[in-house]
Amino acid sequence: MISLKSLVKNVKEAKITAPKKGVETPLDAKVQIPGFGVMTRKQMQGSIQRYIAEVSKYAKKGNVESAYATLYKRGVLKAFLETEIKHSGK
């Protein structure tokens, strides 16, 4: 049986941080990515870096179609970037 104390602790840990204008969200805060889910801001930044590295790899190999598909056909990168901008405090 779950105790009330542990339930309250789990609810506090699962809190999603809303973006605030002029205030940067901490890297360990959980953020909602529209159409994707919830992750920490640091995890999201790592995912953005991996997508950009993937595009760079395709471009260096001359595989323009794959680079285009990664940038424009996948909505995940766009959602990650938009969420990062909102949570950067600008």
C-alpha positions, -999 to +999 in steps of 0.1 A: +000+000+000+013+035-009+016+059+019+003+095+016+038+108+023+054+089-006+025+098-029+030+135-022+067+131-028+061+115-062+037+143-072+063+170-063+090+152-083+068+149-113+060+186-115+065+201-149+081+236-150+063+263-170+084+288-190+086+323-175+096+354-195+129+368-183+137+338-160+158+309-172+145+274-163+171+253-144+187+224-163+173+198-139+137+210-143+112+188-162+098+205-192+069+196-215+078+192-252+046+196-273+038+164-292+067+145-276+066+143-238+084+153-207+121+154-200+146+175-182+160+205-199+195+190-199+182+158-216+165+180-242+197+200-249+216+167-254+189+155-279+192+188-298+230+183-300+225+147-313+201+158-340+224+186-351+253+162-352+232+138-373+224+165-398+261+175-399+271+139-406+246+136-435+258+169-450+294+159-448+286+126-466+266+145-493+234+128-483+212+159-487+179+140-486+186+125-452+197+159-438+166+175-451+144+148-436+161+151-402+157+189-402+122+194-417+102+162-418+108+153-382+088+176-360+108+166-329+138+189-335+115+218-341+096+211-309+128+207-289+142+240-302+110+259-296+108+246-261+144+254-254+139+290-266+108+294-243+127+281-213+159+301-219+143+332-203+143+353-235 
